[in-house]
Every structure is written in C-alpha cells, then in structure tokens.
C-alpha cells in the first residue's frame, strides 16, 4: 500500500473568509447549449430520476427483479449514448472554458461508472445482487447532483434543496468507494475515521466533481488492477484540512511520457491541456479550480506552490492529491 508519509509537506495558509465555498459559480445555464443538447440533457436527467426511484424502492423492499427487467429493456443505453455524443460535440464546438468544463463533468463524473454498472447488470441473465443495486443508486444519486451543480437552472427546486444546510461526512466516500469496481479494476479505500467535509449537498457535489475526476483518471490509466483512494486529515492534532489522494501504478512508458512533458514538476498536470490516450485534458484543471476557490486563492500557480494540490511519481506509480477544508474551521 502507498505510504502517504512519502509526500512532500504541504504549506497551507488559510485564506478562508466568510461563508464556505460551495461551487455555485461553477454552474452554467442550460440555455447556453444548443436545442438538441438541451433535449438530450433533460432526457438523461429524467432517466436518472427514474432509476433513482427504482433503485431506492428495490433496496427498501429487498427486491431486485424489477431493476433487472428495467435494465434489460435497454432504454438507458440509447439515452446515455446519445447524451454523451451530444456533449462531445458541444465540448468540441464551445470556446468558453467554463462551459467546456461543464460538458466534461456532465458526460463524466459518476456517469462513467454508471454505464459500466448497467452494462454489467445487463449481462446477468436471471439475477442482480443487492450490492449492484446499491452501486447503481449511489452513482445515479451522485450524477443527478453533479448535473444540478453543473446546470443551475436544470431543476431549480431540487437545487434549492441542495443548498440547504446538510453536513456531509467522509462516510459517504466509504459507502460508495470501498471496493468500487470499474471493468477489471478495483478501488481500495483507505481512511481511519469519519470527517465532515461539506456543509450542504451542493458543496458535496463540488467535492464529488473533484474526486470522480481523480478516480476516473486513476482507473483509466492504472497499470494494475487496484487503485488506492486515501482520505486523511492533513494535521495530526487539530485537523483543519482533508487530504484526498489517488495512487495507481503506471508503466515505464507512461512515466517517461510524463517526465518528458513535465520534467521534475508533474504537478503541472493540474494546469490542464495535457491529453493522455483520450479525453480533452480538462479534468485535472477542474480539480485545481475547485480547490483554489475553496481556499480563496486567486492563483492556480500559488495553489500548486503551497501544496494545495500536487502530483508525485514514485514507487512505480503516480500519486495525485488535493486538499479540502473541513467543516467548522472558519
């Protein structure tokens, strides 16, 4: 297991002033999208709402048959594929960096894992495990909140509820990330305790946008079947900040490519623009933007210099981390 003590010391200077950063300004209006994309977005949102109710009912009644019937009718497949195709085109055509980042997380986030989970359930002929339903519920719930985070006018009433005070703890991370599977890879969740990390659903969905970007990248580029997700307080005695870190093994070729692009400072990955085997290179910069804003830092360069976010290549792998202020430290 990765030794987090090998990471450089962070020099976090508290810049927090007034209210906590929730991520409200990250959202864009649905009207900025083409009519065709708006239709696909609303169509996906309705589908996910249906699956949220279905999976919740199946969990409460301990009945999985109805879920399998709905999954096997394949309605979801065309809806999701059409949505992703529309958002890919939208991202290619947009010049507004903020809107391109919204497109990135709308088609990524928890939706990446949900597509895999639904595919897996579809391949089952006669039964689906309760744990599979729980995974579907978690992924659907998360992506609905990410969609409302990204599009402030998609569902105004639910967004108002997302802004209501409702503290979230890292136990929610454990529930959804412990032994999370993607294709043939598994996430190993490592944390010692439970910490309050968000003051409301909207803030937690902002943290989710960060963590899903880190986890999706780690799973995508890992050279082994296990990706580690570490969640620990930075300070030992009086915790004020949480460090969230992914670690995955990489090949020698991957390491050489990263060193060629970034030299001895792989943390430049967070500036965005670097494209691996696929993608737009937006996810890492979304993470850095959120973290910088959470600490009230108006310079992404300063965020990297002081260790609010970082990247290190070691032990045959790559460690990528961010920090987030714990609730109640203002």
Secondary structure, DSSP 8 states (H G I E B T S, - for coil): ---GGGS----------SS----GGG-B-GGGS-HHHHHHHHHHHHHHHHHHHHHHHHHHHT--HHHHHHHHT-HHHHHHHHHHHHHHHHHHH---HHHHHHHHHHHSTTHHHHHHHHHHHHH-SS---HHHHHHHHHHHHHHHHHHHHHBTTSSHHHHHHHTSEEEEETHHHHHHHTT-EETTEEEEEE-SS--EEEEEHHHHHHHHHHHHHHHHHHHHH-SSSEEEEEEEES-SSS--EEEEEEEEE--HHHHHHHHHHHTT-GGGGGG-----SSS-S-HHHHHHHHHHHHTT-S-HHHHHHTTSEEEEEETTEEEEEEEEE-TT--
